[in-house]
Amino acid sequence: MSWLIVAGFLIFFLGMALSIGLHELGHLVPAKIFGVKVTQYMVGFGPTMWSRRRGETEYGMKWIPLGGYIRMVGMLPPKPNADPTKLRTMSTGPWQGLIETARQASLEEIKPGDGDRVFYRKPWWQKVIIMAGGPAMNFLLAFGLFAVVIMGFGIPVSKPIVSVVSECVMTQAEQAKGQECTPAHPPTPAALAGLKTDDKIVSLAGKPVTTWEEATRVIRAHGAGPIAIGIERGGKPMTLNANLVAQDRPSIDDPTKIDKGAGFLGVSATVVMEKQGFGYAAGVMWDLTKRSAEAITRFPQKIVGVWQAAFGGGERDVTSPMSVVGAGRIGGEIAAAPVPVENKIVGLLQLLAGVNLAVGLFNLIPLLPLDGGQIAGGLWEGLKRGYARVRRRPAPGHVDIAKALPLTYAMAAVLLVMGTLLIYADIVNPIRLSG
């Protein structure tokens, strides 16, 4: 079983390496199209593991698989009255950008003929496209992986077909403890009514139902009392009469809330895997994107919980953020889980899709050294130039995002601390699928 955990961990990291490479490719391709000089394309950080030079660009991999970068000449314009043949360079990767700036090793002499190939001289919309290309690639990967799962493998769908008839009525607390039925527990309305496995529920209280959700809502809204249940058993229609009981149960729409006095029948649905269409996949992606964006707004609050779990012995919230190490551990658990291989593949694809979605959204935060900082700079430049054009004024100079370097240092330091905390927490108190 341990080798399966290692295999899942390695598969996840290979998937992440591919995601990183494609993210940087999202920057590289438009940069090349728009004529920006790109000197490096690297997956990873630290010492170089392997590299090859093709033309003016060095392509390679580094030993620390926690990100990547492309190095474009002239991302930061020169200071006013400075020698325009010398430009500061910066990388798309946040950590590499910090290292280069900290060492003050980003001065690079521009070769003859390269004046129009520097990043800062490009039109603002080209800058935005180049910097947005990385997150856009993450979104495409996330959608593609989710689409493979939803359209290729299918999703669990509850059908209004009885899979299990509960023997007795228990409280939610008793069910959570796994308590077995005793003579003190009354039989369920379903058992008393004579419902059996594979019975298909077609109507409730004279109203047709076609989905399990419809059946559940009708039962709960009915509350305690008699109800007619139309079923099909072996292809033959039948009507059974049940006397529902009232129970306090978690809400269908918000499981954190309780529906008081909801009707209870005592049957479980049959769950089948059904492939869905493109429209359904797009809807799921949109919903997940909104939820992920909302989660990012609560990121600082979640980090406090991670700190408490790492150093205070608190319980780790399963919805708390995790590092690539934690995600790799989840990948190992998925690979080692006692489920069919198809389920493992689906689990790993969903994990990679979720990580890509989160990375893409996080990179859009309009702060350097994230891609969103450069995107914000390009949009601000476009806004200034558009305003000047409308007012018939001279075009303003290029936006110098170098002025934001103090904030970049602070933001990079915060990212470094948070990343280290998440890795530590994922080692000493990780999130586990098994709880």
DRENDOMAR-161747 format. One record per atom (N, C-alpha, C): x, y, z. Coordinates in steps of 0.2 Angstrom, whole numbers, plus 2048, in hexadecimal, padded with zeros to 3 digits. Layout:
N
XYZ/...
//
This chain:
435
8047FA800/800800800/804806800/80A806803/80F80C804/81180E7FD/8128097F8/81580B7F2/80F80E7EE/80980D7EF/8048107EC/8038187EE/8058197F5/8058207F7/80B8247F4/8108207F3/8168247F0/8148257E8/8118207E5/80F8217DE/80B8267DD/8058277E1/80182C7E1/8048337E2/8098337E7/80C83A7E8/81083C7E2/8148377DF/8188387D9/81483A7D3/80E8377D2/8098387CC/8078407CD/8058417D3/8038487D4/80884D7D3/80E84C7D5/8148517D4/8168517CC/81584C7C9/81684C7C2/8118507BE/80A84F7C1/8058537BE/80685B7C0/80985C7C6/80A8637C7/8108667C3/8158627C2/81A8647BE/8188667B7/8138627B4/8108637AE/80C86A7AE/80986B7B3/8048717B4/8098777B4/80E8767B8/81387C7B9/81687E7B2/8188787AE/81B8797A8/81687D7A3/80F87B7A3/80A87E79F/8098857A1/8098867A8/80888D7AA/80D8927A7/8138907A7/8198947A5/81889479D/81688F79A/81588F793/810894791/80B895795/80589A794/8088A1794/80E8A2798/8128A8797/8168A9791/81A8A3790/81F8A378B/81C8A4784/8178A0782/8148A077B/8128A8779/80E8AB77D/80C8B277B/8128B777B/8178B5780/81D8BA780/8218B9779/8218B3777/8258B1771/8218B476B/81A8B476B/8168B6765/8178BE765/8178C176B/8188C876B/81F8CB76A/8248C7769/82A8C9768/82F8CA76E/82C8C8774/8308CA77A/8368C577B/83C8C777D/8428C377D/8418BF784/8418B8783/8408B4789/8478B0789/84B8B178F/8518AD78F/8518A7793/84C8A6797/84B89F79B/84489D79B/84389779B/83D89379D/83E88E7A1/83C88E7A8/83E8897AD/8388877B1/8388807B2/83387D7B6/83787B7BD/83587E7C2/83987D7C9/83D8837CA/8408827D0/8458877D3/84B8847D5/8508887D7/8568857DA/85B8837D4/86087E7D6/86587C7D1/8618797CB/86587A7C5/8628777BF/8638707BF/85E86C7BD/85E8657BC/8608637B5/85D8677B1/85E8657A9/85C86C7A6/86086D7A0/85E87379C/861872795/85D875790/860875789/85E87C787/86387F783/86188577F/85F884778/859888777/856888770/85688F76E/85A891769/85A898768/85D89C76D/8598A176F/85A8A6774/8588A477B/85489E77B/85189C782/854896784/85589678B/85789078E/85188C791/850886790/84A882792/84D87D797/84A87D79D/84D8787A2/8488767A8/84B8727AC/8478707B2/84C8717B8/8498737BE/84D8747C4/84B86F7C9/84F86F7CF/84E8697D3/84886A7D8/8468707D9/8418727DE/83A8737DB/83686E7DB/83086E7D6/82A8727DA/82B8787DC/82687C7DF/8248827DB/8258827D4/8238887D0/8278887CA/82788D7C6/82B88E7C0/82B8957BE/82F8977B9/82F89E7B6/83289E7AF/8308A37AC/8338A57A6/8378AC7A7/83C8AD7A4/8408B37A5/8408B779F/83C8BD79F/83C8C279A/8408C879B/8438CA796/8478D0796/8438D6797/8458DB79B/8418E179C/83A8E179F/8398DD7A4/8328DD7A7/8328E47AB/8378E77AD/8378ED7B1/83A8F27AD/8378F87AB/83A8FD7A8/8409007AB/8449047A8/84A9077AB/84790D7AF/84B90F7B4/8499157B8/84A91B7B3/8469217B4/8469277B0/84D9297B0/84F92B7A9/85692D7A8/85B9287A9/85A9227A9/85E91C7AA/86091A7A3/8669167A2/86891479C/86390F799/860910794/85A90C791/85D90578F/86490478E/8668FE78B/8678F9791/8668FB797/8668F779D/85F8F67A0/85D8F07A1/8568F07A4/8568EA7A9/8528EB7AE/8518E67B3/84D8E17B1/84E8DB7B2/84A8D57B0/8478D27B6/8418CF7B5/83E8CB7BA/83A8C57B7/8398C07BC/8368BA7B9/82F8B97BB/82B8B57B7/8248B47B9/8238B07C0/8288AC7C2/8288A97C8/8298AD7CE/8258AD7D3/8258B27D9/82C8B17DC/82E8AA7DE/8348A97E2/83A8AB7DE/83A8A97D7/8408AB7D3/8418B37D3/83B8B67D2/83B8BD7D2/83E8C17D8/83C8BE7DE/83F8C07E4/8468BF7E5/8498B97E3/8508B87E3/8548BD7DF/8518BE7D8/8558C27D4/8558C97D6/8508CB7D9/8508D27DB/8548D37E1/8538CE7E6/8578CF7EC/85F8CF7EB/8618CB7E6/8688CB7E5/86A8D17E0/8668D47DE/8678DA7DA/86B8D87D3/8698D27D1/86C8CF7CB/8688CF7C5/8638D47C5/85F8D47BF/8608D97BA/8668DC7BA/8688E17B5/86B8DD7AF/8688DE7A9/86A8DA7A4/86B8DF79E/8718DF79B/8728E3795/86F8E178F/86B8E578C/8678E4786/86C8E4780/86B8DE77C/86F8DE776/86D8E2770/8718E476B/86E8E8766/8688E5762/8638E9761/85D8E675E/8588E3762/85A8E3769/8558E076D/8508E6771/8518EC76F/84E8F2772/8468F1772/8438EE76C/83C8ED76C/83A8E776E/83E8E3771/83C8DC773/83C8DC77B/83C8E177E/83C8E1785/8348E1787/8338DE78D/82C8DD78F/8288E4790/82C8E9794/8288EF796/8268F3790/8298F378A/8288F7784/8228F4780/81F8EE782/81A8EB77E/8138EF780/80E8EF77C/8088F277D/8058EF783/8018F3787/7FF8F078E/7FA8EA78D/7F78E9787/7F28E3786/7F78DD785/7FC8DE782/8018D8781/8048D6788/8068DB78C/8088D9793/8038D5797/7FD8D7796/7F78D479A/7F68CD797/7F78CC791/7F68C578E/7FB8C1790/8028C3790/8078BF792/8078BD799/8058C279D/8058C07A5/7FF8BC7A6/7F98BD7A3/7F38B97A4/7F38B27A1/7F88B179D/7F98AA799/7FA8A579E/7FE8A67A4/7FF8A17A8/7F989E7AC/7F68A37B0/7EF8A17B3/7EA89E7AE/7EA8A17A8/7E589F7A3/7E68977A2/7ED8957A1/7EE88E7A0/7EC88A7A6/7ED88D7AC/7EA8897B2/7E38887B2/7DF88D7B0/7D888C7AF/7D68877AA/7DA8877A4/7D888279F/7DA87B7A1/7DF87A7A5/7E18747A7/7DB8717AC/7D98767B1/7D48747B6/7CE8727B2/7CC8767AD/7C68757AA/7C686E7A6/7CC86D7A2/7CD86779F/7CD8617A3/7D08617A9/7D085B7AD/7C985A7B0/7C685F7B2/7BF85E7B5/7BA85C7AF/7BB85E7A9/7B785C7A4/7B88547A2/7BF8527A3/7C084B7A2/7BD8477A7/7BD8497AD/7B98467B3/7B28457B1/7AF84B7B0/7A884C7B0/7A58497AA/7A884A7A4/7A684879D/7A884179C/7AE83F79E/7B183879C/7B08337A1/7B08347A8/7AF82F7AD/7A88307B0/7A58367B0/79F8377B3/79F8397BA/79983B7BD/79983D7C4/7948397C8/7948387CE/78F8357D2/7898387D2/7838347D0/77D8377D0/7788337D4/7748367D8/7708327DC/7698317D9/76782B7D8/7618297D4/75B8287D9/7558297D7/7508277DC/74E8207DC/75381C7DD/7528157DD/7558137E4/75280F7E8/75480D7EE/7598087EE/75F80A7F2/7658057F2/7658027F9/7638067FE/763803805/75C805809/75980180C/753803811/756802818/75680881B/758808822/753804826/75680182B/7527FC82F/74E800835/751805838/74F80983D/75081083D/74C814841/74D81B841/75281D847/758820845/75D82384A/75E82A849/76082D84E/76283484E/76983584A/76A83B848/77083C844/77683A848/77683C84F/77C83A853/77D833853/77882F854/778827854/77B82584D/779828848/77B825841/783827840/78582D843/78C82F842/79082A846/78E82884C/792823850/79281C84D/78E81B848/78D814845/78980F849/78581284D/78180D852/77C80984E/77B803850/7777FE84D/7707FE850/76B7FC84C/7647FC84E/7637F7854/75F7FA859/75D7F685F/7557F585F/7537F1863/74B7F1864/7487F7866/74C7FC869/74A80286B/749807866/74C806860/74B80A85A/745808856/74180D854/73B80B850/73D809849/739805845/73B80483E/73A80A83A/73D80B835/73C811830/73681082D/73381682B/72D816826/72E812820/73481281D/73580E817/734807818/73780581E/7377FD820/7307FB821/72C800824/7257FE826/7217FE820/72280281B/71E803815/7207FD810/7267FA811/7277F480D/72C7F6807/72F7FC807/7347FD802/73A7F8801/73C7F77FB/7417F27FA/7477F57F6/74D7F27F6/7527F47F2/7507F37EB/7527F87E7/7517F97DF/74A7FB7DE/7467FD7E3/7408007E2/7418077DF/73E8097D9/73F8107D6/7398147D9/73B81A7DC/73681E7DE/7348237D8/72D8237D6/72B8277D1/72682D7D3/72482C7D9/71F8327DB/71F8317E3/71D8377E5/71C8387ED/71683D7EE/71283B7F2/70C83E7F3/7088407ED/70983C7E8/70583D7E1/7098427DD/70F8447DF/7138487DA/7198447D7/7198447D0/71F8417CD/7268437D0/72B83F7D0/7328417D2/73683D7CD/73B8407CA/74083D7C6/74783D7C8/7488417CE/74F8417D0/74F8407D8/75483D7DA/75583C7E2/7548437E6/7578487E3/75684F7E6/74F8517E7/74B8507E2/7448517E2/74084D7E7/7428477E7/73F8427EC/7418447F4/7478467F4/7498487FB/74684E7FD/7458537F9/74285A7FB/73B8597FC/7378547F9/7308537FA/72F850801/73384B802/733847809/73484C80E/73985080E/73B854813/73685A814/73385C80F/72E862810/72885F812/726858811/720855813/72085581B/72585481E/725853825/72284C828/72084C82E/71D846831/71684582E/71583E82D/70E83D82A/70E838825/708836823/70783181D/709834817/70C830812/70D83280B/70D82C807/70A82D801/70A8287FC/7108287F7/7138227F7/7198217F3/71881D7ED/7198207E7/71881C7E1/71F8197DF/71F8137DD/7258107DC/72480B7D6/72A8097D3/72A8047CE/72F7FE7D1/72C7F87D1/72F7F27D4/72F7ED7CE/7357EB7CB/7357E67C6/7327E97C0/7317EF7BF/72E7F27B9/7267F37BA/7247F17C0/71D7F27C1/71B7F77C6/7167FC7C4/7158017C9/7117FF7CF/7138027D5/7108017DB/70F8077DF/70B8077E4/70A80C7E9/70A80A7F0/70F80D7F4/71080B7FB/70E8117FF/70C80F805/70A81580A/70F814810/71281A811/71781B816/71582081B/717820821/715825826/71C828828/71D82E825/724831827/72483382E/72B833830/72C836837/73083C836/73084183B/73484783B/73A84683E/74084983B/74684983D/74A85083C/74E852840/75385783F/75985583A/759857834/75E855830/76285B82C/76885A82A/76C85F827/769861821/769868820/76586B81A/768868813/76486780E/767865808/76B86B805/769871805/76C877802/772879806/77287880D/77887B811/778876817/77D871816/77E86B81B/78086E822/782874822/784877829/77D87982D/777879829/77187B82D/76D87582E/768875832/76486F834/75D871832/75986C82E/75286D82D/74F869833/74B86D836/74786B83C/741867839/73F86183C/73985E83B/73885B834/73E85A830/73E858829/73B851829/73784F824/735849823/73A844822/73983D824/73E838824/73B832822/73E82F81C/73B82881A/74082381C/74682381B/74B81E81C/74D81A817/74F81D811/75281980B/75881D809/75C819805/76281C802/76281C7FB/7648207F7/7648207F0/76981C7ED/76881A7E7/76D8167E3/77181B7DF/77881B7E0/77C8207DD/78081C7D7/77F8207D1/78281D7CB/7878237C8/78C8217C4/7908257C1/78D8277BA/78C82E7B9/7898307B2/78E8357AF/78F8347A9/7938397A5/78E83F7A4/7918457A4/78E84B7A3/79084F79D/78D85479B/78F858795/79385D796/795861791/79A866791/79786C795/79086D794/78D873798/78D8727A0/78C86B7A2/78C86A7A9/79386B7AB/7988697A7/79F8697AA/7A18717AA/79F8757A6/7A087C7A6/79D87F7AC/79787D7AE/79387F7B4/79787D7BA/7998777BA/79D8757C0/7A48797C1/7A787A7BB/7AD87E7BC/7AC8857BE/7A68887BC/7A588F7BE/7A388F7C6/79F88A7C8/79E88A7CF/7A48897D3/7A88847D1/7AF8837D5/7B38897D5/7B388D7CF/7B78937CF/7B58987D4/7AE8997D4/7AB89E7D9/7AD89C7E0/7AC8957E2/7AE8937E8/7B58947EA/7BA8937E5/7C18937E6/7C389A7E7/7C089F7E3/7C18A67E4/7BF8A87EB/7B98A67EE/7B78A87F4/7BB8A57FA/7BE89F7F8/7C389C7FD/7C98A07FE/7CB8A37F8/7D28A77F8/7D18AD7FC/7CB8B07FC/7C98B6800/7CA8B4808/7C98AE809/7C98AC810/7D08A9812/7D58AA80D/7DB8A680E/7DF8A9815/7DF8AF816/7E28B181C/7DF8AE823/7D98AE823/7D58AA828/7D78A3829/7D78A0823/7D9899823/7E0897825/7E589C824/7EC89B826/7EC89B82D/7E889F831/7E889F838/7E789883B/7E2895838/7E088E83A/7E5889838/7E988A833/7EF886831/7F4887836/7F688D838/7FB88E83D/7F988A844/7F288B846/7F088884C/7F188084C/7EF87E846/7F0876845/7F7874845/7FB878842/802876842/806877848/80587C84C/80887D852/80487D859/7FE87D858/7FA87D85E/7F687685F/7F787185B/7F486B85B/7ED86B85A/7EA870857/7E3871855/7E286C84F/7DB86B84E/7D9866849/7DA86A842/7DC86683D/7DD869836/7D7869833/7D586F831/7CE87082D/7CF86D826/7CB868824/7CC86581D/7CB86A818/7C8870819/7C8875814/7CD87A814/7D2879818/7D887E819/7DC87D813/7E0882811/7E588280B/7EA87D80D/7ED87A807/7F3876808/7F8877803/7FE875805/804876800/8048707FB/8098717F6/80986C7F1/80B8657F5/80E8657FA/81085F7FE/80A85C801/805860804/7FF85D806/7FB85B801/7FB85E7FB/7F785B7F5/7FA8557F3/8018547F3/80484E7F1/8028487F6/80184A7FC/7FF845801/7F88427FF/7F48477FE/7ED8457FC/7ED8417F5/7F28427F1/7F283E7EB/7F48377ED/7F98377F2/7FB8307F4/7F582C7F7/7F18307FB/7EB82C7FE/7E682A7F9/7E582E7F4/7E182C7EE/7E38267EB/7EA8257EA/7ED8207E6/7EC8197EA/7ED81A7F1/7ED8147F6/7E68137F8/7E18167F6/7DA8157F9/7D780E7F6/7D380B7FA/7D18047F8/7CB8057F3/7CC8087EE/7C680A7E9/7C88077E2/7C48077DD/7C68057D6/7CB80A7D3/7CF8077CF/7D480C7CB/7D18127C8/7CB8117C5/7C78177C2/7C681C7C7/7C481A7CD/7C381F7D2/7C98237D4/7CF81F7D4/7D58237D6/7D78287D0/7D68267CA/7D882A7C5/7D48317C5/7CD8307C6/7C98357C7/7CB83A7CD/7CD8377D3/7CF83B7D8/7D583F7D7/7DA83C7D4/7E083F7D2/7DF8457CD/7DB8447C8/7D98497C3/7D684F7C7/7D184D7CB/7CE8537CF/7D28577D3/7D78537D6/7DC8577DA/7E085B7D6/7E38597D1/7E785D7CC/7E38637C9/7DD8627C8/7D88677C5/7D786C7CB/7D686A7D1/7D486F7D6/7DB8737D8/7E08707D7/7E78747D9/7E88797D3/7E78777CD/7E887C7C7/7E38827C8/7DD8807CA/7D88867CB/7DA88A7D0/7DC8887D6/7DE88C7DB/7E58907D9/7E988D7D6/7F08907D4/7EE8967CF/7E98957CA/7E889A7C5/7E48A07C9/7E089F7CD/7DC8A47D1/7E18A87D5/7E58A47D9/7EA8A87DD/7EF8AC7D9/7F18AA7D4/7F68AE7D0/7F28B47CD/7EC8B57CD/7E88BB7CA/7E88C07D0/7EA8BF7D6/7EA8C47DB/7EE8CA7D9/7EC8D07D8/7EF8D57D5/7F58D87DA/7FA8D47DC/7FF8D67E0/8068D27DD/80B8D67DC/8118D37DB/8148CF7E1/8178C97E0/81A8C77D9/8168C27D6/80F8C27D7/80B8BE7D4/8098C17CD/8078BC7C8/8058BF7C1/8008C47C1/7FC8C47C6/7F78C97C7/7F98D07C8/7FF8D17CB/8028D77CC/8058DA7C5/8078D67C1/8098D97BA/8038DA7B6/7FE8D67B6/7F88D77B3/7F58DE7B5/7F58DF7BB/7F28E57BE/7F68EB7BB/7FD8EB7BB/8018F07B8/7FF8F17B1/7FE8EC7AD/7FD8ED7A6/7F68F07A5/7F18EE7A9/7EA8F17A8/7EA8F87AA/7EE8FA7AF/7EF9017B2/7F29057AC/7F79027A9/7FA9067A3/7F590779E/7F190279C/7ED903797/7E7908799/7E590879F/7E090D7A1/7E39147A1/7E99157A3/7ED91C7A2/7ED91E79B/7EF91A797/7F091C790/7EA91D78C/7E491978E/7DE91A78B/7DB92178E/7DC923794/7DA929797/7DE92F793/7E492E792/7E893378F/7E6934788/7E492F784/7E292F77D/7DB93377D/7D7931782/7D0935782/7D193C783/7D693E788/7D7945789/7DC948785/7DE94577F/7E294777A/7E994A77E/7EB946782/7F2948786/7F7943783/7FD945784/803940782/80293A786/804934783/80492E786/80992D78C/80692B791/80A92B797/810925796/81592579B/81A92079A/81791979D/81C91479C/81A90E79E/81990E7A6/81490A7A8/8149097AF/81A9057B2/81D9087B7/8239057BA/8219027C0/8208FB7BF/81E8F77C5/8248F67CA/82A8F87C8/82F8F87CD/82E8FC7D3/8299017D3/8289057D8/8249017DE/8218FB7DC/81E8F77E0/8238F17E3/8298F27E2/82E8ED7E4/82E8EC7EC/82D8F17F0/82D8F07F7/8278EC7F9/8218ED7F6/81B8E97F7/81D8E27F4/8208E17EF/8228DB7EC/8268D77F1/82B8DA7F4/82F8D77F9/82B8D47FF/8268D9801/8228D7807/81D8D1805/81A8D17FF/8168CC7FD/81A8C57FC/8208C67F9/8238C07F8/8258BD7FF/8278C1804/8298BE80A/8228BB80D/81D8BE80D/8168BB80F/8158B480C/8168B4805/8158AE802/81A8A8804/8208AA805/8258A6807/8238A380E/8218A7813/81F8A5819/8198A0819/8148A2815/80E89E815/80F898812/81389880C/815891809/81988D80E/81D88F812/82188B817/81D88981C/81888D81E/81388B824/80F885821/80C88681B/808880818/80C87A817/81287A815/816874814/81787181B/819875820/81A872827/81386F829/80E872829/80887082B/806869827/807869821/80586381D/80A85D81F/80F85E823/814859825/81285782C/81185C830/80F85A837/808859839/80385C835/7FC85B836/7F985B830/7F985782B/7F7857824/7EF856824/7EC85881F/7E585681D/7E584F81A/7E184B81D/7E084481A/7D9843818/7D983F812/7D383D810/7CF839815/7D3835818/7D083081D/7CE833824/7CF83A824/7CD83D82A/7D283D830/
//
